[in-house]
Amino acid sequence: MTYVMSDIHGCYKQYMEMLKLINLSEFDVLYVVGDVVDIGPQPIEVLQDMSYRANVIPIIGNHDYIACKILNQLSMELTEENVQEHYGSNLTNFNNDMSSWEAIGGSTTMEGFGKLSKEEREGILEYLSDFSMYEIVTVDDQVYILTHIGLPKGSKPDNLDDYDAYDFIGPDIHTDYNRMYYTDIILVTGHIPTFEIDEKYRGKIYGKKNNLALDAGAGYGEALACYCLETDKEYYIPIED
């Protein structure tokens, strides 16, 4: 079976419960459509578990992107000689990035990362750096494009490799859920909690006009959601206070 999930946001307990609920086996594939880290209490544990599973395919989200960027900078072994080279006039920008990251829940990721050994840190950074920008998946002749926020402006299914990671998660990227982007392809996204699309979908997956929105609000105390592409079955694990 082929499963899709997004916006785990450090909810390790619920993530593990979801894997049991769907009975994920080595013959299944799970695509995680961005925002693994931040907000929730155990983002590093989620990353570590995902990295051990060859059949779990991560796609980069905006939280993952900024976490990777800042953690790489924090992990540099700075000396008096090279600090100016690495930061210099960019120190203010770095401090601004840190403040912005903390404001969106980055402290839990930073704290968990700080508890790791040097070898474990290197493994996490390498794993984050290898996240896909998008995935195109075909199941039972149905084509799906999986990306965290949406598609770069002007992009088409056959030219997505012409863009870089930031083109998929930058501030000017969004998905209009009232628009059908393709008649024969389903666009699968996360990022926007479904209650912001339509209050009726609070804590649920949203699906209309060949758009499938997976963020059921785990980062907002609602639910972690998962969807099976073969069966259209929806799975939910509530987020406990």
ABEGO torsion letter per residue (X at the ends): XBBBBBGAGGBAAAAAAAAAAAGBBAABBBBBBEGABEGBABAAAAAAAAAABAABBBBBBAAAAAAAAAAAAAABBBBAAAAAAAAEAAAAAAAAAAAAAAAAGAAAAAAAAAABBAAAAAAAAAAAAABBABBBBBBGGBBBBBBAAEBBBGBBAAAAAABBAAAAABAABBBBAABBABAABBBBBBGBBAAAABAAABGBBBBBGGBBBABAGAAAGBBBBBBBAAAGBBBBBBBBX
